[in-house]
Amino acid sequence: MSERRTPRALPLVMWGVLGIAVLLRAPVTSMAPALPRIQADLDLSAAEAGATTSLPLLCFGIFAFATPFLVARWGLERTTLAVLIPLTLGLVVRSAGSAPAFFAGVLLIGVGIAIGNVLVPAIIRARFPLVTTLYMGLYTGALQLSSAVGTALTAPLEVGLGLGWAPALAVWTVPAAAALAFWVFLCLGPDASRHALGTAPAGMSTVVRRPRTWAITVFMGVQSAVFYSLMTWLPAQLVSVGLTPAGAGLAVGAFSLVGLPTALLAPRVATSRHAALVVTTAVLLMIVGLGSLSLGPTAAVIGTLLTGFAQGGMFSIALTYIADQSDPADVPAISAMAQGVGYIVAGLGPIAVGALAEETGGWAMSNLVLSVVLVFLAVLGSGVGRSLHASHRVRRV
């Protein structure tokens, strides 16, 4: 049944999408503040502790490619319901109290989030074709907020209330169970037929032949690599210019929050005639921010906030490039490819930046390389934005 014949279903779908967005970042970002206690209680090595970050990223990349096949078999909404099961189960198992259970839970969470990352842009494009960019802004804003809340909530629960790390992480089971119940109603309830997607998704073999698919994939991968490199090494950079570890932690927390306005607004212009200006402006702000990191503590904090403000828009633009396709049937495969490759590339970014900083004895060369990469990103993103804008004009004609 087509989307235009099911207007009463759409508000429920959007509420379901926002519920999913809450669960696509916080279960992962909530682990970092509790990592020292987790490492001690579970007797993890440094490498095993580091895997708590790398394992979800690898899942985001690898399992994204399974999504188009699942959508072809079950449809968008039923696939969303299906992935909430390992995600919810993973949140429970992760807090069971043993190292094997912990990593099994992290793996299940990573699988659920990986597929959810791919599904949501496809749902928004299929269900809300006239307001795709508006709802992509709401979605990416919810992701930014989820990431920040996940980081901020763990310490008050773990230490402030004395719950310990396991209950502090397990608290995310509550919204996960609520989202699961909601999607059961949406997909299996009395009005379930209203939510079925009638158009079969395009296969991966169809979209990989298009140069624009590869351009979107590279854009997603490179901007993700820059983001995760900054998230990994910003605290060390801030400490190196004189901030305390606590002050550096607060600045990095603000890095995610200040990106919320641009995450909400950027999709509205990401594929407009102003696309090149928007991408270029965001990149210039990030380069200025990176250049400020070595100019003392005050300038470094300002640079962190400036970079975070621009980065929120860059991530939102990348997801909008994925979702705002002329044919909604293309979105699942393009989303799988862009996010699958993108998160694998993202995992390499922090390694490369850290190795370069160690080799050169400082952060100046690493930040210079990131700035050069950002210039490339501006050129590529401007081209993608113009291409999508041109295709939309043809479609309207």
ZIHU-V911985 format. One record per residue. PHI is phi in degrees with one decimal (NA if undefined). PSI is psi in whole degrees, 0 to 359 (* if undefined). Layout:
<<PHI,PSI> <PHI,PSI>>
//
This chain:
<<NA,134> <-75.7,160> <-67.6,328> <-70.1,343> <-94.3,4> <-130.1,53> <-62.6,327> <-68.2,340> <-80.2,337> <-64.0,317> <-58.9,322> <-64.2,319> <-62.2,317> <-66.3,320> <-62.0,322> <-65.1,322> <-63.7,316> <-65.9,327> <-64.6,321> <-64.3,319> <-58.6,324> <-59.8,331> <-98.3,1> <-94.8,357> <-135.5,313> <-56.7,320> <-59.8,335> <-89.8,311> <-67.0,338> <-68.7,343> <-75.7,326> <-58.3,313> <-63.6,334> <-95.1,1> <-60.1,318> <-57.7,317> <-70.8,321> <-60.9,314> <-59.9,317> <-69.7,314> <-68.1,324> <-96.7,1> <56.4,53> <-91.8,144> <-73.9,171> <-61.5,321> <-65.8,319> <-66.1,322> <-65.2,320> <-63.3,332> <-66.3,342> <-63.8,335> <-93.3,316> <-71.8,326> <-62.5,312> <-60.0,320> <-62.6,319> <-63.6,320> <-62.3,317> <-56.1,322> <-77.8,310> <-69.7,311> <-80.9,350> <-59.5,326> <-69.7,344> <-77.9,342> <-61.9,312> <-57.8,325> <-68.4,321> <-67.4,319> <-65.1,319> <-60.7,328> <-85.7,318> <-112.9,343> <89.1,166> <-63.9,309> <-69.1,318> <-69.1,329> <-66.4,321> <-60.2,316> <-59.3,317> <-63.5,320> <-75.9,342> <-68.1,340> <-69.2,306> <-64.8,328> <-64.2,312> <-66.2,316> <-61.7,319> <-62.1,322> <-64.0,325> <-72.8,311> <-65.2,324> <-59.0,330> <-97.8,17> <-72.4,340> <108.2,2> <-124.8,157> <-62.5,314> <-59.7,319> <-66.0,321> <-58.6,310> <-72.6,328> <-63.6,319> <-64.9,317> <-60.3,320> <-64.3,314> <-62.4,319> <-62.0,316> <-61.2,319> <-63.4,313> <-61.5,315> <-67.4,321> <-56.4,312> <-73.1,322> <-61.6,321> <-55.4,320> <-78.2,323> <-69.1,317> <-62.0,312> <-57.7,325> <-67.3,319> <-64.2,315> <-62.4,316> <-67.2,322> <-73.6,321> <-90.2,334> <-130.0,62> <-64.6,332> <-85.9,344> <-132.6,34> <-57.1,313> <-67.5,325> <-62.0,312> <-74.8,334> <-66.6,325> <-64.3,316> <-62.1,319> <-65.1,311> <-68.6,327> <-62.8,320> <-64.7,323> <-63.4,315> <-59.5,315> <-65.8,320> <-61.3,318> <-62.3,315> <-68.7,317> <-66.1,321> <-58.2,318> <-69.2,318> <-76.6,332> <-82.7,335> <-62.9,309> <-60.9,314> <-59.7,324> <-74.8,315> <-69.9,312> <-102.0,311> <-58.9,314> <-94.4,355> <70.3,27> <-78.0,335> <88.7,166> <-69.3,325> <-65.0,308> <-64.1,327> <-63.4,324> <-80.0,326> <-69.8,346> <-59.5,335> <-74.0,353> <-65.3,330> <-64.8,305> <-64.8,330> <-65.5,316> <-65.1,323> <-65.1,317> <-64.2,320> <-61.2,314> <-62.9,320> <-62.3,315> <-73.6,334> <-62.6,315> <-63.1,318> <-65.0,320> <-93.7,333> <-119.7,359> <-77.5,187> <-65.1,336> <-103.7,21> <-58.7,328> <-64.3,340> <-72.3,342> <-103.2,6> <-78.7,137> <-88.4,122> <-83.7,338> <-91.8,127> <-70.2,138> <-70.3,151> <-69.4,150> <-80.6,160> <-59.5,324> <-63.9,336> <-75.3,314> <-80.8,335> <-69.7,345> <-79.3,351> <-96.8,128> <-57.3,325> <-66.0,327> <-60.4,317> <-67.4,323> <-64.5,318> <-63.9,320> <-62.7,314> <-64.2,318> <-60.3,313> <-61.6,315> <-66.0,316> <-69.6,317> <-67.6,327> <-67.2,320> <-63.3,319> <-64.2,315> <-61.0,310> <-70.5,332> <-65.0,317> <-66.9,315> <-61.1,326> <-76.4,318> <-109.5,352> <-57.3,316> <-56.5,316> <-64.5,320> <-64.2,318> <-66.8,321> <-64.8,323> <-66.7,340> <-102.7,8> <118.8,358> <-78.0,152> <-74.3,159> <-55.6,322> <-65.8,317> <-64.7,321> <-64.2,321> <-62.9,318> <-64.3,319> <-64.1,320> <-69.7,325> <-61.4,319> <-67.0,333> <-53.5,319> <-76.3,320> <-67.6,320> <-70.9,347> <-80.7,354> <-62.5,313> <-60.5,316> <-70.9,329> <-63.8,324> <-74.1,323> <-94.7,327> <-57.6,320> <-58.4,334> <-64.6,335> <-120.2,2> <-63.1,327> <-118.5,25> <-92.8,184> <-70.3,349> <-98.1,15> <-57.2,313> <-62.2,320> <-64.3,318> <-64.6,312> <-63.9,316> <-63.4,319> <-63.5,316> <-61.0,318> <-65.4,317> <-60.8,319> <-62.0,319> <-66.9,321> <-65.7,318> <-61.3,318> <-61.6,316> <-62.9,320> <-66.1,337> <-82.7,347> <-67.2,339> <-103.3,11> <-102.1,20> <108.8,166> <-61.8,316> <-65.2,312> <-62.9,325> <-66.9,321> <-66.0,316> <-61.1,317> <-62.4,322> <-62.5,315> <-66.7,320> <-64.4,318> <-66.1,318> <-63.9,321> <-59.4,314> <-73.5,322> <-63.0,324> <-57.2,320> <-70.0,323> <-63.8,316> <-63.9,317> <-63.7,321> <-64.1,317> <-59.3,315> <-68.5,327> <-68.6,322> <-57.6,322> <-68.5,314> <-81.6,327> <-87.6,57> <-90.0,154> <-61.9,322> <-111.1,115> <-60.6,337> <-66.9,341> <-80.3,341> <-65.1,316> <-56.4,316> <-70.0,317> <-64.8,319> <-62.6,317> <-62.8,316> <-67.6,311> <-64.4,317> <-81.5,328> <-62.4,306> <-67.3,321> <-59.3,315> <-76.3,334> <-67.7,316> <-62.8,321> <-59.3,324> <-66.8,337> <-83.5,335> <-57.4,304> <-59.6,326> <-64.7,313> <-65.0,317> <-65.6,317> <-63.2,318> <-65.2,320> <-66.7,319> <-63.6,320> <-66.5,321> <-68.5,322> <-95.5,352> <75.7,22> <-179.1,185> <-105.1,354> <-61.7,314> <-67.7,321> <-60.7,315> <-67.9,327> <-65.7,317> <-63.3,317> <-61.6,323> <-65.6,319> <-63.6,318> <-60.4,321> <-66.2,325> <-61.7,316> <-59.1,319> <-63.7,322> <-63.6,316> <-64.2,313> <-64.7,312> <-64.0,324> <-63.1,319> <-65.5,318> <-64.2,315> <-60.2,316> <-63.7,321> <-64.0,315> <-66.5,321> <-62.2,318> <-64.0,320> <-67.9,327> <-68.8,323> <-64.5,319> <-62.1,318> <-64.5,320> <-66.9,324> <-66.9,*>>
//
